[in-house]
Amino acid sequence: MVAMRRLPFLNGIKAFEAAARCASFAGAAVELNVSPAAVSRLVHLLEDRLGVALFERKANRLVVTPAGRAYQAGLTPIFDALASLTAQVTTQAGARILTIGVGPTFAIRWLIPRLADFQKEQPDIEVRFTTGGVAAPFGDDWTCGIKLGDGSWPGLVAERLFAADLLPVCAPHLAARLNRPGDLKGPSLLRVAHAVEDWPLWLKAAGAGRISAKGPEFQYYGQALQAAADGVGIAMGIRPYIDDDLAAGRLVTPFALTVPKGKQWYLVYRDFRRDQRDFAAFRQWMMRSARGRR
């Protein structure tokens, strides 16, 4: 007679492992796509069932107990192995698929124009894009993601692709009127809703801090850059979004000054993916392509 396997409280274990790895209920909540309160409740239930305290709950932080550290040290490799096994079985059972979490502007302005090159190298791998960007949590179904930030995402490997440098761009006929930063006018400076710091950062470095951007506001960089190409105003360009437009002459840079945004672009993924054949091929291509634009 086969012995019955008694599995522990799996939802609670998943919540605990993520909270211990992220060092917070909030970080675990983003990863698991639930509320911090839900993570806290699941961990409490797990502790009750185990009869062991896994966290010390301080005023402003979580501290993992010795029992919690020992539990998490064993659980993380198990979850990684489970994810890797699932990916292997899925790959063997069907199509070779890479799911990439990427923001819409990065996809449209840099990755998609270069995708044919990857498909030429790896014609049997199907690439799928899903909603990504800075604010999107890393999805369980993602093979990898492309994010802008400081390189610190708990539980993820982050490999630098390139810098995010800022410089104004506009249509060629508008650039002819701009001889120095002081010629810029607030109403002509196009804004991006989630990047309000871009224009002040560049204008201060250019010695034109008295100027305030007051032009039309757009939700995404891509919209502002399209408006700039159409002559609506001057947009703050961010690399690599502007590379192809500059090369084609659709946009020009009226000033030579480039200012670091203070963030970098990274390829992010879970460590168990590193040696998987299809992801390894994409990673190598991505790194080579990123080096090619520097």
C-alpha positions as CSV (number, residue, x, y, z in Angstrom):
1,M,0.0,0.0,0.0
2,V,1.4,3.4,-1.0
3,A,1.7,5.8,1.9
4,M,-0.4,8.9,1.7
5,R,1.6,12.1,1.3
6,R,0.7,14.8,3.8
7,L,1.5,18.1,2.2
8,P,1.7,21.3,4.3
9,F,-0.3,24.5,3.7
10,L,1.0,25.4,0.2
11,N,-0.5,28.8,-0.1
12,G,1.0,29.8,3.2
13,I,4.4,28.4,2.3
14,K,4.4,30.3,-1.0
15,A,3.5,33.5,0.8
16,F,6.1,33.0,3.4
17,E,8.9,32.1,1.0
18,A,8.2,35.2,-1.1
19,A,8.0,37.4,2.0
20,A,11.3,36.1,3.4
21,R,13.0,36.4,0.1
22,C,11.7,40.0,-0.5
23,A,12.1,40.9,3.2
24,S,8.6,42.4,3.3
25,F,4.9,41.5,2.9
26,A,4.6,44.4,0.4
27,G,7.3,43.0,-1.9
28,A,5.8,39.5,-1.7
29,A,2.3,41.0,-2.5
30,V,3.6,42.5,-5.7
31,E,5.2,39.2,-6.8
32,L,2.2,37.2,-5.9
33,N,-0.3,39.8,-7.2
34,V,-2.3,39.9,-3.9
35,S,-2.5,42.5,-1.2
36,P,0.1,42.7,1.7
37,A,-2.7,42.0,4.1
38,A,-3.5,38.7,2.3
39,V,0.2,37.7,2.5
40,S,0.3,38.5,6.2
41,R,-2.9,36.4,6.8
42,L,-1.4,33.4,4.9
43,V,1.8,33.6,6.9
44,H,0.0,33.8,10.2
45,L,-2.1,30.7,9.2
46,L,1.1,28.9,8.3
47,E,2.8,29.8,11.6
48,D,-0.3,28.6,13.5
49,R,-0.3,25.3,11.7
50,L,3.4,24.7,12.1
51,G,3.4,26.0,15.7
52,V,6.6,27.9,14.9
53,A,7.2,31.7,14.6
54,L,8.8,32.4,11.2
55,F,9.0,36.2,11.5
56,E,9.5,38.8,14.2
57,R,7.2,41.7,13.4
58,K,9.0,44.9,14.1
59,A,7.6,48.4,13.8
60,N,9.0,49.1,10.3
61,R,10.3,45.8,9.1
62,L,10.2,42.0,9.2
63,V,12.9,40.0,10.8
64,V,13.1,36.3,9.8
65,T,13.6,34.0,12.9
66,P,16.3,31.3,12.9
67,A,13.5,28.8,12.1
68,G,12.3,31.0,9.3
69,R,15.8,31.3,7.8
70,A,16.2,27.5,7.8
71,Y,12.8,27.0,6.3
72,Q,13.3,29.6,3.5
73,A,16.8,28.3,2.7
74,G,15.2,24.9,1.9
75,L,12.0,26.2,0.2
76,T,13.6,28.6,-2.3
77,P,15.5,25.9,-4.2
78,I,12.4,23.7,-4.1
79,F,10.3,26.4,-5.8
80,D,13.0,27.2,-8.3
81,A,13.3,23.5,-9.1
82,L,9.5,23.2,-9.5
83,A,9.4,26.3,-11.8
84,S,12.3,24.9,-13.9
85,L,10.7,21.4,-14.1
86,T,7.4,23.0,-15.2
87,A,9.2,25.0,-17.9
88,Q,11.0,21.9,-19.1
89,V,7.8,19.9,-19.4
90,T,6.0,22.7,-21.1
91,T,8.8,23.1,-23.6
92,Q,8.9,19.4,-24.3
93,A,5.1,19.1,-24.6
94,G,4.6,21.9,-27.1
95,A,6.0,24.9,-28.9
96,R,9.2,26.7,-27.9
97,I,7.9,29.9,-26.4
98,L,9.6,32.9,-24.8
99,T,7.3,35.2,-22.9
100,I,8.8,38.7,-22.3
101,G,7.4,41.3,-20.0
102,V,8.2,44.6,-21.5
103,G,6.7,48.1,-21.6
104,P,4.9,49.2,-24.8
105,T,7.3,52.0,-25.7
106,F,10.4,49.8,-25.3
107,A,8.8,47.0,-27.4
108,I,7.7,49.3,-30.2
109,R,10.7,51.6,-30.3
110,W,13.6,49.2,-29.8
111,L,12.8,45.5,-29.4
112,I,10.3,44.8,-32.2
113,P,12.4,46.6,-34.9
114,R,15.2,44.1,-34.0
115,L,13.1,41.0,-33.5
116,A,13.6,39.8,-37.1
117,D,17.3,39.4,-36.4
118,F,16.6,37.1,-33.5
119,Q,14.0,35.1,-35.5
120,K,16.6,34.6,-38.2
121,E,18.9,33.1,-35.6
122,Q,16.3,31.1,-33.8
123,P,13.3,30.5,-36.2
124,D,11.8,27.7,-33.9
125,I,11.4,30.0,-30.9
126,E,8.1,31.8,-30.6
127,V,8.4,35.2,-28.9
128,R,5.4,36.6,-27.0
129,F,5.2,40.1,-25.4
130,T,3.1,40.7,-22.3
131,T,2.5,43.9,-20.3
132,G,5.6,45.0,-18.5
133,G,7.2,48.2,-17.7
134,V,8.5,49.7,-14.4
135,A,5.4,49.3,-12.4
136,A,4.4,45.8,-13.5
137,P,5.2,42.9,-11.1
138,F,7.2,40.1,-12.6
139,G,4.7,37.6,-13.8
140,D,4.8,33.8,-13.1
141,D,4.4,33.1,-16.8
142,W,7.3,35.4,-17.8
143,T,10.5,34.0,-19.2
144,C,12.2,37.3,-18.6
145,G,11.5,41.0,-18.5
146,I,13.1,44.3,-19.5
147,K,12.9,46.9,-16.8
148,L,14.2,50.4,-16.0
149,G,15.5,50.9,-12.5
150,D,18.4,50.6,-10.1
151,G,19.0,46.9,-10.7
152,S,17.5,45.8,-7.4
153,W,14.5,43.5,-7.7
154,P,14.3,40.9,-4.9
155,G,14.3,37.4,-6.2
156,L,15.4,38.3,-9.7
157,V,18.7,38.3,-11.5
158,A,19.3,41.7,-13.2
159,E,21.8,42.2,-16.0
160,R,22.5,45.7,-17.3
161,L,21.7,46.3,-20.9
162,F,22.4,50.0,-21.3
163,A,22.1,53.4,-19.7
164,A,19.0,55.6,-19.9
165,D,20.4,58.9,-21.0
166,L,18.2,62.0,-21.5
167,L,18.5,64.6,-24.3
168,P,15.9,66.8,-26.0
169,V,14.7,65.9,-29.5
170,C,12.4,67.5,-32.0
171,A,11.5,67.7,-35.7
172,P,14.3,69.2,-37.9
173,H,12.5,72.4,-38.7
174,L,12.0,73.2,-35.0
175,A,15.7,72.6,-34.2
176,A,16.7,75.4,-36.6
177,R,15.2,77.9,-34.2
178,L,17.1,76.6,-31.1
179,N,20.7,77.9,-30.6
180,R,21.0,77.5,-26.9
181,P,18.9,76.0,-24.0
182,G,17.6,79.4,-23.1
183,D,15.7,79.5,-26.4
184,L,13.4,76.8,-25.1
185,K,9.9,77.9,-24.2
186,G,7.8,76.1,-21.5
187,P,4.6,75.6,-23.6
188,S,6.6,73.8,-26.3
189,L,8.2,71.2,-24.0
190,L,6.2,68.0,-24.2
191,R,5.8,66.1,-20.9
192,V,5.4,62.4,-19.9
193,A,3.1,61.8,-17.0
194,H,5.2,59.2,-15.2
195,A,8.6,61.0,-15.8
196,V,8.0,64.5,-14.4
197,E,11.6,64.7,-13.3
198,D,13.1,64.4,-16.8
199,W,12.9,68.0,-18.0
200,P,13.9,69.6,-14.6
201,L,16.9,67.3,-14.5
202,W,18.1,68.2,-18.0
203,L,17.3,71.9,-17.7
204,K,19.2,72.3,-14.5
205,A,22.2,70.6,-16.0
206,A,21.9,73.0,-19.0
207,G,21.8,76.1,-16.8
208,A,18.2,76.8,-17.8
209,G,16.5,75.8,-14.5
210,R,14.2,78.8,-14.6
211,I,12.3,77.2,-17.6
212,S,9.4,75.0,-16.7
213,A,7.9,72.4,-19.0
214,K,4.2,73.3,-19.6
215,G,3.5,71.6,-23.0
216,P,1.0,68.8,-23.7
217,E,1.3,65.8,-21.4
218,F,1.3,62.2,-22.6
219,Q,1.0,58.9,-20.8
220,Y,4.0,57.2,-22.5
221,Y,7.3,58.3,-23.9
222,G,6.3,56.8,-27.3
223,Q,3.4,59.2,-27.6
224,A,5.5,62.2,-26.8
225,L,8.2,61.2,-29.2
226,Q,5.6,60.7,-32.0
227,A,4.3,64.2,-31.2
228,A,7.8,65.6,-31.4
229,A,8.4,64.0,-34.8
230,D,5.1,65.5,-36.0
231,G,6.3,69.0,-35.0
232,V,4.0,69.4,-31.9
233,G,6.9,70.4,-29.7
234,I,10.2,69.3,-28.1
235,A,10.2,66.0,-26.3
236,M,12.7,64.8,-23.7
237,G,14.2,61.8,-25.4
238,I,15.4,58.7,-23.5
239,R,17.8,56.2,-24.9
240,P,17.3,53.7,-26.5
241,Y,13.9,54.9,-27.5
242,I,15.3,57.6,-29.8
243,D,18.1,55.7,-31.5
244,D,16.3,54.7,-34.6
245,D,14.5,58.0,-35.1
246,L,17.8,59.9,-34.8
247,A,19.5,57.5,-37.3
248,A,16.7,58.0,-39.8
249,G,16.5,61.8,-39.3
250,R,12.9,61.8,-38.1
251,L,14.2,63.4,-35.0
252,V,17.2,65.6,-34.3
253,T,19.0,66.7,-31.1
254,P,19.2,70.5,-31.0
255,F,21.7,70.4,-28.1
256,A,24.7,68.2,-27.5
257,L,24.2,67.9,-23.7
258,T,23.2,64.4,-22.5
259,V,22.2,63.9,-18.9
260,P,22.0,60.5,-17.1
261,K,18.5,59.7,-15.9
262,G,20.0,58.0,-12.9
263,K,18.6,54.6,-13.9
264,Q,19.6,51.8,-16.2
265,W,17.9,49.3,-18.5
266,Y,18.1,45.7,-17.3
267,L,17.3,42.2,-18.5
268,V,15.6,40.5,-15.5
269,Y,14.8,36.8,-14.9
270,R,14.7,34.1,-12.3
271,D,18.0,32.3,-11.7
272,F,16.7,28.9,-12.7
273,R,16.1,30.2,-16.3
274,R,19.8,31.0,-16.8
275,D,20.8,27.7,-18.4
276,Q,17.5,26.9,-20.2
277,R,18.3,26.6,-23.9
278,D,15.7,29.0,-25.4
279,F,16.2,31.7,-22.8
280,A,20.0,31.4,-23.0
281,A,19.8,32.0,-26.8
282,F,17.6,35.1,-26.2
283,R,19.8,36.4,-23.4
284,Q,23.0,36.1,-25.6
285,W,21.3,37.8,-28.5
286,M,19.9,40.6,-26.3
287,M,23.3,41.3,-24.7
288,R,24.9,41.4,-28.1
289,S,22.3,43.7,-29.5
290,A,22.6,46.0,-26.5
291,R,26.4,46.2,-26.9
292,G,25.9,47.1,-30.5
293,R,24.0,50.3,-29.8
294,R,26.5,51.7,-27.2
